[in-house]
């Protein structure tokens, strides 16, 4: 845990001009790959929201005989059932302290530069929690890697004939999701997967993912796009590709990102020790807070009625 991080003069030196230049070059922060594919529900009005999930399917039966005759012609009954799964909104937050002197000496809007980075940090934290369970609240569901592993929907790279077989073959990642009754409609890939896909060639040695050297390569698998996040959330040591029915993963926001400039506060570590006294040390701090939650209902379907064996995601591991 870090409680003593601070933007020092040296950290902000690039923003304090020493020559005539007012242009700051930086990458556009990437927010959340998971959110870009998942289904967003209406905002939550309180901390917890319950989702009804179909847990039992209706069955139909042939009638044995006719009424009054042999067999009795009795019609059987059936029912559907639902269970409730909860989305629990948990808080994401960060505080960035900075001396007032550094702000005064900068010709740039430092807060304006920091806010997109905060947004990126929130997206990275959410993705890592959903994909791998990194620092995830205990009230959230099992992460996708754990869920896919428990359902047997994991393929290790090199299991099949080649990468194509590991993903698209009869025992590949996509097939494991499909036999569970879900259609794959998107993928999240590690950046290292790009080179593995570029190296795939057909029987004549022609690259599968590069139709023309003049055109931008569009990476798709079975017609569905692959997202390669640049926010640093993907751990290639844990997953090279996460594929599945992203409409099954739902999330809801209780409170969108809000910012507050702190001027007369203290910042403590987890032992209660005061690290910074903003008023006494002529400092200010920008605090960002967001509250959200996610859930994976995993409703019953006709192809896989067993909940423990049913999961809408599969993973290609290194």
Buried (B, 14 or more C-beta within 10 A) or exposed (E): EEBEEBBEEEEBEEBBEEEEEEEEEEEEBBBBBBBBBBEEBEEBEEBEBEBEBBBEBEEEEEEEEEEEEEEEEEEEEEEEEEBEBBBBBBEBEBBBBBBEEBBEBBEBEBBEBBBBBBBBBBBBBBBBBBBBBBEBEEEBBBBBBBBBBEBEBBBEBEBBEBBBBBBBBEEBBBBBBBBBBBEBBBBBBBEEBBEBBBEBBEEEEEBEBBEEEEEEBEBEBEEBEBBBBBBBBBBEEBBBBBBBBBBBBBBBBBBEBEEEEBEEBEBEEEEEEEBBEBEEEEBBBBBBBBBBBBBBBBBBBEEBEEEEEBBBBBBBBB
